[in-house]
């Protein structure tokens, strides 16, 4: 048995609600959280990590990111969704080779780990060939992040080919771990025929769906939801990304059918998709999570996302969002994200028996010094420089501020070479 003891940090748990447990220890055995309590003894052979001067809490969870776009960072500031579609998906994406996918996904996943995101839903719509798909999955696994691969078929309009390739990906890459795959559906709002086929296939294969739905206007949002209801598909497990235009009634219908929502507060506002529906979704009882979406337009770290979600909700008209708290947004970034991905029994909190996906945030900096409320400090004061140590499944992937299993300069060189080639 391998044991690690995080000693003397201020521990913050998140389930059922973010709570400061005070100065405590976290014992990890064979990758699982074994105990959380003050003054835990370390047996012979236990690796002790000094956590004093840090906050110890569950790793962040990003429920929707186009990770392959890491080499296109800040390429579209001050832009709109139609420009993004034209420039990125129709212009640059077709130039991507499998090696570019690998470079972008590896770099993007390591960026997540470096900033304290330990679980990622990779919404991957760069599957131009099976080789692209295989490179994407290989990069995710090489990074060391806990991931759910959101597979969006990119081979054309042949629905039979889509089904066959989806089955291949599940069989060859995730047969022993089906919870690490989701079907990233283009429909039904973008394509009704394809959408129905995708959702039916997901139900057949017992894969959750993650779909861009509710972000194309009120009429489109209602039509897409009504189509799923008419086809008997609304009850299938799904995460609705960019759910900006759903009515309160629509959110209740989604909640009644076990759905969840992924809020991308920076891209939804910066690309003029719509106002983040954070409070309305949570009021309907939906697990409501946070995601970075794309670094082409905005930041890729959870600290920026938490602050954006918090501020946009607090300034809703007529003070409708004033009851939204820093504890609410930290819950969205952790256990609520795990709930959205169907992984709440695995990660997202410090419950004994869960995977030890943990982060340690430094408090001995001028920006974090003398914080009176540790949870508020995590949400409002911490930043990427605060992330000292990161563990995924009890494996240390970042220690003393540095990623430890990768040649980061080589990864950066790969991203730069790819970016220069595809953005001509």
C-alpha positions as CSV (number, residue, x, y, z in Angstrom):
1,X,0.0,0.0,0.0
2,X,1.3,3.5,-0.9
3,X,0.4,6.2,1.5
4,X,0.7,10.0,1.4
5,X,-0.1,12.3,4.3
6,X,-0.9,16.0,3.6
7,X,0.0,17.5,6.9
8,X,-1.2,20.7,8.5
9,X,-3.1,22.5,5.8
10,X,-6.3,24.5,6.2
11,X,-8.8,22.0,4.7
12,X,-11.8,23.0,2.7
13,X,-14.4,20.4,1.8
14,X,-17.2,21.0,-0.7
15,X,-20.0,18.4,-0.1
16,X,-22.8,19.0,0.7
17,X,-21.7,22.7,0.9
18,X,-18.2,24.2,1.0
19,X,-17.0,24.2,4.6
20,X,-13.7,25.1,6.2
21,X,-12.6,22.2,8.4
22,X,-9.7,24.1,9.9
23,X,-6.1,22.8,10.2
24,X,-6.3,19.1,9.4
25,X,-4.5,16.3,7.7
26,X,-5.5,14.3,4.7
27,X,-4.4,10.7,4.5
28,X,-4.3,9.0,1.1
29,X,-3.9,5.3,0.6
30,X,-3.5,3.6,-2.8
31,X,-4.8,6.7,-4.5
32,X,-8.0,7.1,-2.4
33,X,-8.8,9.5,0.4
34,X,-8.6,7.4,3.6
35,X,-9.2,10.0,6.3
36,X,-9.5,13.7,6.9
37,X,-8.8,14.8,10.5
38,X,-6.4,16.8,12.7
39,X,-3.1,15.2,13.8
40,X,-3.4,12.0,11.8
41,X,-0.5,9.6,12.4
42,X,1.8,8.6,9.5
43,X,2.8,5.0,9.5
44,X,6.3,3.8,8.4
45,X,6.7,4.4,4.7
46,X,4.1,7.1,4.4
47,X,5.2,10.1,2.3
48,X,4.5,13.3,4.3
49,X,3.9,16.5,2.3
50,X,4.0,19.6,4.4
51,X,0.7,21.4,3.7
52,X,1.2,24.2,6.3
53,X,0.6,27.6,4.8
54,X,-1.8,26.2,2.2
55,X,-5.5,25.6,1.6
56,X,-6.2,21.9,0.8
57,X,-9.3,21.3,-1.2
58,X,-10.7,19.1,-4.0
59,X,-9.4,19.8,-7.5
60,X,-11.4,21.9,-9.8
61,X,-13.6,20.3,-12.5
62,X,-14.1,21.8,-16.0
63,X,-17.2,20.3,-17.7
64,X,-16.7,21.6,-21.2
65,X,-13.5,22.6,-23.0
66,X,-12.3,22.4,-26.6
67,X,-8.9,21.4,-25.4
68,X,-7.4,21.0,-28.9
69,X,-7.5,24.8,-29.3
70,X,-4.7,25.5,-26.8
71,X,-2.4,26.6,-29.7
72,X,-5.0,29.2,-30.7
73,X,-4.9,31.2,-27.5
74,X,-6.2,34.8,-27.7
75,X,-6.6,34.6,-31.5
76,X,-10.1,36.1,-31.3
77,X,-10.4,38.8,-28.7
78,X,-13.3,41.2,-29.0
79,X,-15.2,38.9,-31.3
80,X,-18.5,37.1,-31.8
81,X,-19.8,33.5,-32.1
82,X,-20.3,33.7,-35.9
83,X,-16.7,35.0,-36.3
84,X,-15.5,32.2,-34.1
85,X,-17.3,29.6,-36.2
86,X,-16.0,31.0,-39.5
87,X,-12.4,31.6,-38.4
88,X,-11.8,28.6,-36.1
89,X,-14.1,25.7,-37.1
90,X,-14.4,26.4,-40.8
91,X,-11.1,28.1,-41.4
92,X,-8.3,26.8,-39.2
93,X,-9.6,23.4,-38.0
94,X,-9.5,21.7,-41.4
95,X,-5.7,22.3,-41.4
96,X,-5.2,20.3,-38.3
97,X,-3.3,17.1,-38.6
98,X,-3.2,14.4,-35.9
99,X,0.1,15.7,-34.6
100,X,-1.5,19.2,-34.1
101,X,-4.4,17.6,-32.1
102,X,-1.9,15.8,-29.9
103,X,0.1,18.9,-29.3
104,X,-2.9,21.1,-28.5
105,X,-4.7,18.5,-26.3
106,X,-1.5,17.7,-24.3
107,X,-0.7,21.4,-23.8
108,X,-4.3,22.2,-22.9
109,X,-4.7,19.4,-20.4
110,X,-1.4,20.3,-18.7
111,X,-2.6,23.9,-18.5
112,X,-5.6,22.6,-16.6
113,X,-3.4,20.6,-14.2
114,X,-1.1,23.5,-13.7
115,X,-4.0,25.7,-12.7
116,X,-5.6,23.2,-10.4
117,X,-8.2,21.6,-12.7
118,X,-8.0,17.9,-12.0
119,X,-11.0,16.6,-14.0
120,X,-11.8,17.7,-17.6
121,X,-14.6,17.1,-20.1
122,X,-12.8,17.4,-23.4
123,X,-15.5,18.5,-25.9
124,X,-13.6,17.4,-29.0
125,X,-14.9,18.4,-32.4
126,X,-11.6,18.0,-34.2
127,X,-12.3,14.3,-35.2
128,X,-11.5,14.7,-38.9
129,X,-10.2,11.2,-39.1
130,X,-9.7,8.2,-36.8
131,X,-6.1,9.2,-36.5
132,X,-7.2,12.6,-35.1
133,X,-9.4,10.8,-32.6
134,X,-6.6,8.4,-31.5
135,X,-4.1,11.3,-31.1
136,X,-6.6,13.2,-29.0
137,X,-7.2,10.3,-26.6
138,X,-3.5,9.5,-26.4
139,X,-2.7,13.1,-25.4
140,X,-5.4,13.1,-22.7
141,X,-4.1,9.9,-21.2
142,X,-0.5,11.1,-21.4
143,X,-1.3,14.3,-19.6
144,X,-2.3,12.6,-16.3
145,X,-5.5,14.5,-15.9
146,X,-8.8,12.7,-15.1
147,X,-10.8,13.1,-18.2
148,X,-14.1,12.4,-20.0
149,X,-13.6,12.3,-23.7
150,X,-16.5,14.1,-25.4
151,X,-16.5,12.5,-28.8
152,X,-18.0,14.6,-31.6
153,X,-17.9,12.7,-34.9
154,X,-16.3,14.8,-37.7
155,X,-16.4,12.5,-40.7
156,X,-19.4,14.0,-42.5
157,X,-23.1,13.4,-42.7
158,X,-23.2,9.6,-43.0
159,X,-25.0,8.6,-39.8
160,X,-24.1,5.0,-40.2
161,X,-20.4,5.9,-40.4
162,X,-20.9,8.1,-37.3
163,X,-22.4,5.2,-35.4
164,X,-19.7,2.8,-36.5
165,X,-16.8,5.1,-35.6
166,X,-18.4,6.0,-32.2
167,X,-18.6,2.3,-31.4
168,X,-14.9,1.8,-32.4
169,X,-13.8,4.6,-30.1
170,X,-15.7,3.1,-27.2
171,X,-14.5,-0.4,-27.9
172,X,-10.8,0.3,-28.5
173,X,-10.3,3.1,-26.0
174,X,-12.9,2.9,-23.2
175,X,-14.2,-0.6,-23.1
176,X,-12.8,-1.0,-19.5
177,X,-13.7,2.5,-18.5
178,X,-16.9,3.7,-20.2
179,X,-17.5,6.5,-17.8
180,X,-14.5,8.2,-19.4
181,X,-16.4,8.8,-22.6
182,X,-19.4,10.9,-23.5
183,X,-21.1,11.6,-26.8
184,X,-20.6,15.2,-27.8
185,X,-23.7,15.9,-29.9
186,X,-24.1,18.5,-32.6
187,X,-27.8,18.3,-32.4
188,X,-30.7,18.7,-32.2
189,X,-30.4,22.5,-32.4
190,X,-27.6,22.6,-35.0
191,X,-28.9,19.6,-36.9
192,X,-32.2,17.9,-35.9
193,X,-31.7,14.7,-37.9
194,X,-28.1,14.2,-36.7
195,X,-29.1,15.2,-33.2
196,X,-31.8,12.6,-32.9
197,X,-29.4,10.0,-34.3
198,X,-26.7,11.0,-31.8
199,X,-29.0,10.9,-28.8
200,X,-30.4,7.5,-29.8
201,X,-26.9,6.2,-30.3
202,X,-25.8,7.5,-26.9
203,X,-28.8,5.8,-25.3
204,X,-27.9,2.5,-27.1
205,X,-24.3,2.7,-25.9
206,X,-25.2,4.0,-22.4
207,X,-23.1,7.1,-23.0
208,X,-24.0,10.5,-21.5
209,X,-24.6,13.3,-23.9
210,X,-23.0,16.7,-23.8
211,X,-24.5,19.2,-26.2
212,X,-24.5,22.9,-27.1
213,X,-28.1,23.6,-26.5
214,X,-30.0,26.7,-25.4
215,X,-27.5,29.2,-26.7
216,X,-29.0,30.0,-30.1
217,X,-32.0,32.1,-29.1
218,X,-35.3,31.4,-27.3
219,X,-37.1,29.9,-30.2
220,X,-34.3,27.5,-31.0
221,X,-33.9,26.5,-27.4
222,X,-37.6,25.5,-27.1
223,X,-37.7,23.7,-30.4
224,X,-34.7,21.6,-29.5
225,X,-36.0,20.7,-26.1
226,X,-39.5,19.9,-27.6
227,X,-37.9,17.6,-30.2
228,X,-36.1,15.6,-27.5
229,X,-39.3,15.3,-25.6
230,X,-41.2,14.2,-28.7
231,X,-38.6,11.6,-29.5
232,X,-38.6,10.3,-25.9
233,X,-34.9,11.3,-25.5
234,X,-35.1,14.1,-22.9
235,X,-34.8,11.5,-20.1
236,X,-31.3,10.5,-21.3
237,X,-28.4,11.8,-19.1
238,X,-27.1,15.0,-20.6
239,X,-25.3,18.2,-19.9
240,X,-26.6,21.3,-21.7
241,X,-23.8,23.7,-22.6
242,X,-24.6,27.5,-23.2
243,X,-28.1,27.1,-21.8
244,X,-28.6,30.8,-21.9
245,X,-32.0,31.1,-23.5
246,X,-34.0,28.4,-21.7
247,X,-36.9,29.6,-19.7
248,X,-37.4,28.8,-16.0
249,X,-39.9,26.2,-17.1
250,X,-37.5,24.6,-19.5
251,X,-34.9,24.4,-16.7
252,X,-37.4,22.6,-14.6
253,X,-38.2,20.1,-17.4
254,X,-34.5,19.4,-17.8
255,X,-34.0,19.0,-14.0
256,X,-37.0,16.6,-13.8
257,X,-35.2,14.4,-16.4
258,X,-31.9,14.3,-14.7
259,X,-30.0,16.8,-16.8
260,X,-27.3,19.3,-15.8
261,X,-25.9,22.6,-17.1
262,X,-22.4,23.8,-18.0
263,X,-21.9,27.5,-17.7
264,X,-19.1,29.2,-19.6
265,X,-19.3,32.7,-18.2
266,X,-16.4,34.2,-20.1
267,X,-17.1,32.9,-23.6
268,X,-20.8,33.3,-23.3
269,X,-20.4,37.0,-22.6
270,X,-17.3,37.7,-24.7
271,X,-18.8,36.0,-27.8
272,X,-22.2,37.6,-27.2
273,X,-23.9,34.2,-26.9
274,X,-26.0,35.3,-24.0
275,X,-26.1,36.2,-20.3
276,X,-25.0,33.2,-18.1
277,X,-28.1,31.6,-16.6
278,X,-26.3,30.5,-13.4
279,X,-28.8,31.4,-10.8
280,X,-31.9,30.4,-12.8
281,X,-30.4,27.0,-13.6
282,X,-29.5,26.3,-9.9
283,X,-32.9,27.5,-8.7
284,X,-34.5,24.8,-10.8
285,X,-32.4,22.2,-9.0
286,X,-29.9,21.5,-11.8
287,X,-26.3,20.6,-11.1
288,X,-24.7,23.7,-12.5
289,X,-21.0,23.6,-13.4
290,X,-18.3,25.8,-14.8
291,X,-16.2,25.4,-18.0
292,X,-13.6,27.3,-19.9
293,X,-14.9,26.5,-23.4
294,X,-12.1,27.9,-25.5
295,X,-8.9,29.9,-24.9
296,X,-9.3,31.4,-28.3
297,X,-11.4,34.1,-26.7
298,X,-11.0,34.0,-22.9
299,X,-9.0,32.6,-20.0
300,X,-8.5,28.9,-19.3
301,X,-8.2,28.9,-15.5
302,X,-10.9,28.2,-13.0
303,X,-10.1,31.2,-10.8
304,X,-11.2,33.5,-13.7
305,X,-14.3,31.4,-14.4
306,X,-15.4,31.5,-10.7
307,X,-15.0,35.2,-10.5
308,X,-16.8,35.8,-13.8
309,X,-19.7,33.6,-12.8
310,X,-19.9,35.2,-9.3
311,X,-19.9,38.8,-10.6
312,X,-22.3,38.2,-13.5
313,X,-24.8,36.6,-11.2
314,X,-24.5,39.2,-8.5
315,X,-25.3,42.0,-10.9
316,X,-28.5,40.5,-12.3
317,X,-31.3,43.1,-12.7
318,X,-33.5,43.8,-9.6
319,X,-30.8,42.2,-7.4
320,X,-32.1,38.8,-8.3
321,X,-28.6,37.3,-7.9
322,X,-27.6,38.9,-4.6
323,X,-28.2,35.6,-2.8
324,X,-25.5,33.9,-4.8
325,X,-22.4,33.4,-2.7
326,X,-18.7,32.5,-3.0
327,X,-19.6,29.1,-1.4
328,X,-22.1,28.5,-4.3
329,X,-19.5,29.2,-6.9
330,X,-16.8,27.0,-5.3
331,X,-19.4,24.2,-5.2
332,X,-20.0,24.7,-8.9
333,X,-16.3,24.4,-9.6
334,X,-15.9,21.2,-7.6
335,X,-18.7,18.8,-6.5
336,X,-21.4,20.2,-8.8
337,X,-19.0,19.7,-11.7
338,X,-18.6,16.1,-10.6
339,X,-22.4,15.7,-10.4
340,X,-22.7,17.1,-13.9
341,X,-20.2,14.5,-15.3
342,X,-21.7,11.6,-13.3
343,X,-18.5,11.3,-11.3
344,X,-19.7,12.5,-7.9
345,X,-19.0,9.1,-6.4
346,X,-15.4,9.4,-7.6
347,X,-14.2,13.0,-7.2
348,X,-15.3,16.5,-6.3
349,X,-15.0,16.4,-2.5
350,X,-12.9,15.0,0.3
351,X,-15.1,12.1,1.3
352,X,-13.1,9.0,2.3
353,X,-13.2,6.4,-0.4
354,X,-13.1,8.9,-3.2
355,X,-10.1,9.4,-5.5
356,X,-7.5,11.7,-4.1
357,X,-7.9,14.5,-6.6
358,X,-6.6,17.4,-4.5
359,X,-5.0,20.8,-4.8
360,X,-2.9,22.9,-2.4
361,X,-3.1,26.7,-2.7
362,X,-0.5,28.8,-1.2
363,X,-1.5,31.4,1.4
364,X,1.9,32.9,2.1
365,X,1.7,35.5,-0.6
366,X,0.8,39.2,-0.5
367,X,-2.4,38.5,-2.5
368,X,-3.6,35.8,-0.1
369,X,-2.2,37.0,3.2
370,X,-4.4,37.3,6.3
371,X,-7.6,36.1,4.5
372,X,-10.5,36.1,7.0
373,X,-12.7,33.7,5.0
374,X,-10.7,30.9,3.2
375,X,-13.5,30.1,0.8
376,X,-13.9,33.7,-0.3
377,X,-10.1,33.9,-0.6
378,X,-10.1,30.9,-3.0
379,X,-12.8,32.4,-5.2
380,X,-11.9,36.1,-5.0
381,X,-8.2,36.4,-4.2
382,X,-6.3,33.3,-5.4
383,X,-4.9,32.9,-8.9
384,X,-2.9,30.5,-10.9
385,X,0.3,31.4,-9.1
386,X,-1.3,30.1,-5.9
387,X,-1.4,26.5,-7.1
388,X,1.5,24.8,-5.3
389,X,0.7,21.1,-5.5
390,X,-1.8,19.0,-7.5
391,X,-2.7,15.3,-7.1
392,X,-4.8,13.2,-9.3
393,X,-5.8,9.8,-8.0
394,X,-3.2,10.2,-5.3
395,X,-0.4,10.8,-7.8
396,X,1.5,14.1,-7.4
397,X,1.4,15.8,-10.8
398,X,2.5,19.2,-9.6
399,X,4.9,19.8,-6.7
400,X,6.2,23.1,-5.3
401,X,4.7,25.0,-8.2
402,X,6.1,22.8,-11.0
403,X,4.6,20.1,-13.2
404,X,6.7,17.0,-12.5
405,X,6.0,14.3,-15.2
406,X,6.5,16.3,-18.4
407,X,9.1,18.2,-20.3
408,X,7.2,21.5,-20.3
409,X,9.6,23.3,-22.6
410,X,9.2,20.5,-25.2
411,X,5.4,20.7,-24.8
412,X,5.5,24.4,-25.4
413,X,7.7,24.0,-28.4
414,X,5.2,21.5,-29.9
415,X,2.3,23.9,-29.4
416,X,4.2,26.8,-31.0
417,X,5.3,24.7,-34.0
418,X,1.7,23.5,-34.5
419,X,0.2,27.0,-34.1
420,X,2.6,28.4,-36.7
421,X,1.7,25.7,-39.2
422,X,-2.1,25.8,-38.9
423,X,-2.6,29.6,-38.6
424,X,-1.2,30.6,-41.9
